[in-house]
């Protein structure tokens, strides 16, 4: 095989690896959105008074291994005003137009 062919094939393989990695992380983040919303619904955290602590909301220095996308998804849901955060860092699902907001997010349907 010539050098040009090897270089071309190497670039194609690199681009495929990048595309697959981006798809994988996108899938994991969409799944994390659904998990956060499901956790809050299961805990019936629908108002600031019923807000709950989420174990993955804080920083864990001992966490090693595979990246946990739930914290990133939680922060994004707070920014999109799907999830509310109290002053003492507890979280609740905001029901006003939540279905419309959740439908706009790239969340997997169960």
N, C-alpha and C positions, 0 to 999 in steps of 0.2 A: 504494500500500500504506500502511496506517495505521502509526503509530509503534508501537502495541502488537504488531501482526503482525510488523514488522521485528525488534523486540526478542525476541519469542518464537522466531522463526526463527534469530536470532543465537545465542540460548541453546541451541537444539537442535543447531546446527552445532558450537558450542563443546563440548557434552557428547559429541558423536560423535567429535570430534578427540581429546578426552581418553581416551575408551574405546579408540580405535584405537591410540593411543600406548602405553597400558598393555598392550594385547595384544601389540604389537610388542616391547616390552622384555621381557615375560614369555617370549615365544618365543626371543629372543636369549639370555636367561639359561638357559633349558632347554637350548638348543643348546650353550652354554658348559659346562654340567655334563658333557654327553656328550663334548665335546672334551677336557676335562681328564682324565676317566677313560680315554678312548682314548689320550691321550698317555702316561699312566702305564703302561697295559697294553702299548703298543708299545715302551716303553723297558724293559719287564719290571722295573719298580720295585715289587716286591711285599713287600719287607722293608726295615727301616731301613738295612741294609748295602748294599742295591742302590738306595737312594734317589737321585733325580736332581734337578738344578737345572732349574727351569722358567723360561724367559726372561720370561714374563709375570707371574711372581710378585713381582718387585721393582718398584720405582718407576722410571719412565722419564720424565724431565723433557722429553725431546724428542718424546714421543709427542703428536701432534696429529691431529685429524681425528675420525673416528667412535669412539665409546666402545667400549672393549674390555671385555666382560663376563666374560672368563675369570678375572681376578683376583678379582672379586666371587664368582664361582662357586667358585673354589679356596678362598677363605676360608670360605665356607658349608660346603663339603665337609669342611674341617678341623674346623669346629665340630660337624658331624654325625658325626664320627669315621669317615667313609668314606675320607678321605685322612689320612695321618699326616705330621707335620712333625718333622724331626730338629732337634737343637740348632743345627746350622749351616745351617738354612733350606733343606734339601733335602726333597723330597716323595716319598711312596710310597703305594701303594694298600694299604689294610688289608684283608686277605682274610677275616678272621673276620666272618661274616655280612654281607659286603659286598653280596652280591646282595639281601638283604632290605633293607638300608639304601638301596641305589641304587633299588630299586623303590618306596620310599616317597618319593623325591625326584621332583620334576616334570621328569624327563628324557625327552626324545624317544626313541622306540625307532627304531633304525636298520633 
